[in-house]
Amino acid sequence: MPLVLIGFEAYHNLSLSRSTEWIKAYKWPIYCFVAVAFWNLVGAGVFGFLINPPLALYYIQGLNTTAVHGHTALFGVYGILGIGLTLFSLRAMDTRRVWKDGVIRFSFWSINIGLGLMVLLSVLPIGLLQAWASIEHGLWYARSMEFMQTDLMQTLRWLRAIGDTVFAAGVIALAWFILGLKTGWSLVDPKPEKSPATYQLLEETNA
């Protein structure tokens, strides 16, 4: 619940960015906080309650349904929260410089879309099929090699490579962007000169 409320606050700040100049500099950290609220609702909320009621625990605990909750609630919430806080800190370290949006935009959407594809194309379908097998035949069968090595399961496992590839591209882009903040290729003007407008922006930021 607290993380969902953080998301509402982030969305409010995102709306204000259209009218408040200095908030525009924090666009991507705010986007990350909105994404945290989404994954908290889906991963910790929907998928968490899917596996935690006593009846569900009896049949599907330890199957890929648990991995669905783990991926979306752990990285979707705390991983992206960590990225958002990192970007927020990097932004606050030097508000004079303007970030180039291209790489960080690609990174943000690739990480989130990749995580979604990973779950929807592979982990969740496997988990639901295992849940059905566990209810029909028993947990031993849902985890057995006989069931897990069928052609359908093999195909679903390989489909995960799509989401993993998109996700990995986003992670590499994020690392490239952060390195570029040091070297200058992620900045519009690597060596800006302070102007009266810049001093005003700094005063508003530190107020």
C-alpha positions as CSV (number, residue, x, y, z in Angstrom):
1,M,0.0,0.0,0.0
2,P,2.7,2.6,0.8
3,L,4.4,1.9,-2.5
4,V,1.1,2.3,-4.4
5,L,0.7,5.7,-2.7
6,I,4.2,6.6,-3.8
7,G,3.0,5.9,-7.3
8,F,0.0,8.3,-6.9
9,E,2.4,11.0,-5.6
10,A,4.8,10.3,-8.6
11,Y,1.9,10.6,-11.0
12,H,0.8,13.9,-9.5
13,N,4.4,15.2,-9.8
14,L,4.5,14.0,-13.4
15,S,1.3,16.0,-14.1
16,L,2.9,19.1,-12.5
17,S,5.9,18.7,-14.7
18,R,3.9,20.2,-17.6
19,S,3.6,23.4,-15.7
20,T,6.7,23.4,-13.4
21,E,10.0,23.7,-15.2
22,W,12.4,22.2,-12.7
23,I,10.3,19.0,-12.2
24,K,10.9,18.2,-15.9
25,A,14.5,17.4,-15.0
26,Y,13.2,14.5,-12.8
27,K,11.0,13.0,-15.4
28,W,12.6,9.6,-15.6
29,P,12.9,9.0,-11.8
30,I,9.2,9.9,-11.5
31,Y,8.4,7.5,-14.3
32,C,10.2,4.8,-12.3
33,F,8.1,5.5,-9.2
34,V,4.9,5.3,-11.3
35,A,6.2,1.9,-12.6
36,V,6.9,0.8,-9.1
37,A,3.2,1.5,-8.2
38,F,2.1,-0.5,-11.2
39,W,4.2,-3.6,-10.4
40,N,3.4,-3.4,-6.8
41,L,-0.3,-3.6,-7.7
42,V,0.2,-6.4,-10.2
43,G,3.1,-8.3,-8.7
44,A,2.6,-8.0,-5.0
45,G,-1.1,-7.5,-5.1
46,V,-2.6,-9.7,-7.9
47,F,0.1,-12.4,-8.2
48,G,0.8,-12.3,-4.5
49,F,-2.8,-13.0,-3.5
50,L,-2.9,-15.6,-6.2
51,I,-0.5,-17.9,-4.4
52,N,-0.9,-17.0,-0.7
53,P,-4.4,-18.1,0.3
54,P,-4.3,-21.5,2.2
55,L,-6.0,-23.4,-0.6
56,A,-3.6,-22.0,-3.2
57,L,-0.6,-22.8,-1.0
58,Y,-1.7,-26.4,-0.7
59,Y,-1.8,-26.9,-4.5
60,I,0.6,-24.4,-6.2
61,Q,3.3,-23.3,-3.7
62,G,6.7,-23.7,-5.2
63,L,5.5,-23.9,-8.8
64,N,6.2,-21.3,-11.5
65,T,3.3,-19.3,-10.1
66,T,5.6,-18.5,-7.2
67,A,8.2,-17.3,-9.7
68,V,5.7,-15.0,-11.3
69,H,5.1,-13.3,-8.0
70,G,8.9,-13.3,-7.3
71,H,9.8,-11.7,-10.6
72,T,7.1,-9.0,-10.7
73,A,7.1,-8.2,-6.9
74,L,10.9,-8.3,-6.4
75,F,12.4,-6.7,-9.4
76,G,9.2,-5.0,-10.6
77,V,8.9,-3.2,-7.2
78,Y,12.3,-3.1,-5.5
79,G,14.5,-3.3,-8.6
80,I,12.8,-0.5,-10.4
81,L,12.5,1.5,-7.1
82,G,16.3,1.2,-6.8
83,I,16.7,2.4,-10.4
84,G,14.4,5.3,-9.7
85,L,16.3,6.3,-6.6
86,T,19.6,6.0,-8.4
87,L,18.4,8.3,-11.2
88,F,17.0,10.7,-8.7
89,S,20.3,10.9,-6.9
90,L,22.2,11.3,-10.2
91,R,19.9,14.1,-11.3
92,A,20.2,15.9,-8.0
93,M,24.0,15.8,-8.1
94,D,24.0,18.2,-11.0
95,T,20.8,20.0,-12.0
96,R,22.7,22.3,-14.5
97,R,23.1,19.6,-17.1
98,V,20.3,18.5,-19.4
99,W,20.0,14.8,-20.0
100,K,19.5,13.3,-23.5
101,D,16.2,11.3,-23.4
102,G,16.9,8.7,-26.1
103,V,18.9,6.1,-24.2
104,I,17.1,6.4,-20.9
105,R,13.7,6.3,-22.6
106,F,14.7,3.1,-24.4
107,S,16.1,1.6,-21.1
108,F,13.0,2.4,-19.1
109,W,10.5,0.9,-21.6
110,S,12.7,-2.1,-22.4
111,I,13.1,-3.1,-18.8
112,N,9.4,-2.8,-18.1
113,I,8.2,-4.4,-21.3
114,G,10.8,-7.1,-21.1
115,L,9.7,-8.0,-17.6
116,G,6.1,-8.1,-18.7
117,L,6.9,-10.4,-21.7
118,M,9.0,-12.6,-19.5
119,V,6.0,-13.2,-17.3
120,L,3.2,-13.3,-19.9
121,L,4.8,-15.4,-22.5
122,S,6.6,-17.9,-20.3
123,V,6.5,-18.0,-16.5
124,L,2.8,-17.4,-16.0
125,P,1.5,-19.9,-18.6
126,I,3.9,-22.5,-17.2
127,G,2.7,-21.8,-13.7
128,L,-1.0,-22.0,-14.7
129,L,-0.5,-25.3,-16.5
130,Q,1.4,-26.6,-13.4
131,A,-1.4,-25.4,-11.2
132,W,-3.9,-27.4,-13.3
133,A,-1.7,-30.5,-13.2
134,S,-1.3,-30.2,-9.5
135,I,-5.0,-29.9,-8.9
136,E,-5.8,-32.8,-11.3
137,H,-3.0,-35.2,-10.5
138,G,-1.0,-33.9,-7.6
139,L,2.0,-31.7,-6.8
140,W,4.4,-34.5,-7.6
141,Y,3.1,-34.7,-11.2
142,A,3.2,-30.9,-11.7
143,R,6.9,-30.9,-10.8
144,S,7.8,-34.2,-12.5
145,M,10.1,-34.5,-15.5
146,E,7.3,-36.2,-17.4
147,F,5.2,-33.1,-17.3
148,M,7.9,-30.4,-17.4
149,Q,9.6,-31.9,-20.5
150,T,6.6,-32.0,-22.8
151,D,6.8,-30.1,-26.1
152,L,4.5,-27.4,-24.9
153,M,6.5,-26.8,-21.8
154,Q,9.7,-26.7,-23.8
155,T,8.2,-24.1,-26.2
156,L,7.0,-21.9,-23.3
157,R,10.5,-22.0,-21.7
158,W,12.1,-20.9,-25.0
159,L,9.6,-18.1,-25.4
160,R,11.1,-16.6,-22.2
161,A,14.1,-15.7,-24.3
162,I,12.1,-12.9,-26.0
163,G,11.4,-11.1,-22.7
164,D,14.9,-11.8,-21.4
165,T,16.4,-10.3,-24.5
166,V,14.3,-7.1,-24.3
167,F,15.0,-6.8,-20.6
168,A,18.7,-7.3,-21.0
169,A,18.9,-4.6,-23.7
170,G,17.2,-2.2,-21.3
171,V,19.7,-3.0,-18.6
172,I,22.7,-2.5,-20.9
173,A,21.2,0.8,-22.1
174,L,20.8,1.9,-18.5
175,A,24.5,1.1,-17.8
176,W,25.5,2.9,-21.0
177,F,23.4,6.0,-20.0
178,I,24.9,6.2,-16.5
179,L,28.4,5.8,-17.9
180,G,27.5,8.6,-20.4
181,L,26.7,11.0,-17.5
182,K,30.4,10.8,-16.5
183,T,31.8,10.9,-20.0
184,G,29.3,13.4,-21.5
185,W,27.6,11.4,-24.2
186,S,24.3,11.3,-22.2
187,L,24.3,15.1,-21.8
188,V,23.0,17.7,-24.2
189,D,25.8,20.1,-23.2
190,P,28.7,18.4,-21.4
191,K,30.2,21.7,-20.2
192,P,27.3,24.2,-19.6
193,E,27.8,27.7,-18.3
194,K,25.6,28.9,-15.5
195,S,23.0,31.5,-16.5
196,P,20.6,33.5,-14.4
197,A,17.9,31.0,-15.4
198,T,20.1,28.2,-14.1
199,Y,20.7,29.9,-10.8
200,Q,16.9,30.4,-10.5
201,L,16.4,26.6,-11.3
202,L,18.9,25.7,-8.6
203,E,17.3,27.9,-6.1
204,E,13.8,26.4,-6.8
205,T,15.3,22.9,-6.6
206,N,17.0,23.5,-3.2
207,A,14.0,25.4,-1.7
